[in-house]
Amino acid sequence: MVGDYKLDVQDFRTEDKDYLLRQIYDMTEKRCRLVKHFLRTKPWEFFMWVEMGVDRIHHGFWKYMDPAHPKHEPGNRYQDAIRDYYRYLDGQIGEMVELVPDDAAVLVMSDHGAQPLEGGICFNEWLMQEGYLVLEDQPEGIVPLAKCEINWQRTKAWGAGGYYGRLFLNVEGREPQGVIPPEKYEATRDELIAKLEALTDPQGRNIGTRAFKPEEVYREVNNIPPDLIVYFGNLAWRSVGSVGLGTLHTFENDTGPDDANHAQNGLFILTAPGAAGQGLVPTHSWRAIAPAMLGLLGLEVPPDIEGESLLGALASHSG
């Protein structure tokens, strides 16, 4: 049907924006062609597909679109790239909607929002400056922490990079060479939260960092969770895990050029039998999506699922 089917854009963090645009459109065109083929030819009761291009075009082109972005370039030739792609994707979705029954429920949603990336906080550089992380030797150049020799006898904490930061503590009896006594675990976490939430930008202004204990935000914590979940600048700043930068702040991503970071509020559109009204829905309504989908499929909603069915929430809201 499509030849070389792409799961993602390779090397989407690149300065070659013409290459990036071509790859995003090629990936999206092939995926949409395949989706429409399946809608026409396969029996289905529940049909779901995911398009990665929206995320990738945000990361690659946000600064060209947004005058508020710290690296905005007025009058650049890519300033309409995101809008044009949105219009293209809307057209593809329109063609798909034409292929489904008139009484089908159609849900369009994102798993996260996006916002301009202000910069990066060098997480492990900060931990070294504060005395929580000690390396045996300073690395030559910028390298991932995993490639460094860590002095575990003197290390209390280390961090991981990404759109948010994950902080891990070296706890006695839990880690192989733990140094934090279990009775000081909570005090150490509280100390780190206070310091992290006091972080400032290069001008000394507090950036609004949030640090969470996993068990306070999840009903159930499994496997090996981080000891703290850190939203630098409440996600306006990225967590940079590499070491060797020699600075707390950076305005270049350690994994390549990046214009955007995740944001809490995303996109949500629903048309379904019984979903009357339009406009904003309650901010907690994402919890009600799963029971709404189960209800529309005529399936029983498990008693431990959170949230009232979204259809009920929409009906009461529109009233």
Buried (B, 14 or more C-beta within 10 A) or exposed (E): EBEEEBEEBEEBBBEEBEBBBEBBBBBBBBBBEBBBEEBEEEEEEEBEEEBBBBBBBBBBBBBBBBEEBEBBEEEBEBBBBBEBBEEBBEEBBEEBBEBEEEEEBBBEEBEBBBBBBBBBBBBBBBBBEBEBBBBEEEBEEBEBBEEBEBEBEBBBBBBBBBBBBBBBBBBBEEBEEBBBEEEBBEEBBEBBBEBBBEBEBEEEEEBBBBBBBBEEEEEEEEEEBBBBBBBBBBBBBBBBBBBBBEEBBBEEBBBEBBBBBBBEEBEBEBEBEEBEEEEEBBEEBBBBBBBBBBBBEEEEBEEEEEBBBBBBBBBEBEE
